[in-house]
Amino acid sequence: MRPRDPRVLLVDDEAGIRTVVGLTLRDQGYDVYAASDAEEALALFEEHAPPVVVTDIKMPGMDGLELLAELKRRDPDVEVVMVTGHGDMDLAVKSLRRLAADFLTKPVSEDALEVALDRAFERIALRAELREHTEHLEELVERKTRELLDAERMAAVGQTVTDLSHAIKNVASGLEGGLFVLGKGIELDEREYLHQGWDMVRGNVEKIRNLSLDLLNYARFARMAPRACDPDEPARAAVEALRDRAEALGSPLRFAPAAGPEHANIDPDAVERALLNLLANALDAREARGSGEISLRTERLPASGNAHERIEYVVEDTCGGLSPDAVQNAFAAFRTTKPSGTGIGLMTVRKIAEQHGGDVALENNPGKGARFRLALPA
């Protein structure tokens, strides 16, 4: 069976050999281009791009070895069969080392020529088949990767929906309990029940509002918009936003800016939101404990080893620390130990850190306080 592209370039400086070998090749079903030297061969190769070249090794001017090297430079996939005399076996070996497909000795027999060309075209076919399989394998890997990512996304969505459903169910149960107590108060005309039921309903409505706002904030920071800015600015804005609440609790926020004024490439709105969450959690702990101090400081950490320059925001309090359960589920979705909490605040902080290519860490000191470190590449 002849190959799909049966074109062969024949190169020999002897006209008689070109005629005889050319007729043999045509009888075997090949389309033959003939050249008398390397320069003519390269011109024909550029014009017709035959997949196989049969060339004499010894020729005036550029010899067969040089022609082999130039052909491989122009097309690494071209198959070159070298023709040499009986006394030039060292040249034949050199040609094989330079990636020739085969070599023949003069006088070239019809059978040997046919076998050599069959091997050359078989190598071309195998290479094409391997390339096709490789492309199919890459497509298969890409498709399977997409399917795996889709499955992971769906699993993540499913887990999120499950956790969110539990959060909503808890709020709904709280509302039902409040309505039940209100109903009893109306039925029995008991003001104490009415007040108790109303407080339960109001508290759960607040939970719904907080959950909605936290979900909106979480979605808002799906993509960062970093820009060059003073890294102390979002920290200063977060402290200012919570100053009144802190003073009402009798614990003014202490702020120590030290990361600026040299600019860093961060999203200041996202960083401010993360710091608001961390400071608000500390204020909640201060309110629950009745004492304690809260501070925020910024630092610029120089590059060292494989670590790039970083901006670090440290929120620290002396409000008693976190319980083991709170530490274990600190960054878990919809997990909270606060009565009005949603479990999204710290999850948002972690997302903002990861979107920047940074991280957030918790250091807990039971009975004393907690420290959160938000570290971002500068």
Secondary structure, 3 states (H helix, E strand, C coil): CCCCCCEEEEECCCHHHHHHHHHHHHHCCCEEEEECCHHHHHHHHHHHCCCEEEEECCCCCCCHHHHHHHHHHHCCCCEEEEEECCCCHHHHHHHHHCCCCEEEECCCCHHHHHHHHHHHHHHHHHHHHHHHHHHHHHHHHHHHHHHHHHHHHHHHHHHHHHHHHHHHHHHHHHHHHHHHHHHHHHHHCCHHHHHHHHHHHHHHHHHHHHHHHHHHHHHHCCCCCCEEECCHHHHHHHHHHCHHHHHHCCCCCEEECCCCCCCEEECHHHHHHHHHHHHHHHHHHHHHHCCCCEEEEEEEECCECCECCEEEEEEEECCCCCCHHHHHCCCCCCCCCCCCCCCCHHHHHHHHHHHCCCEEEEEEECCCEEEEEEEEEC
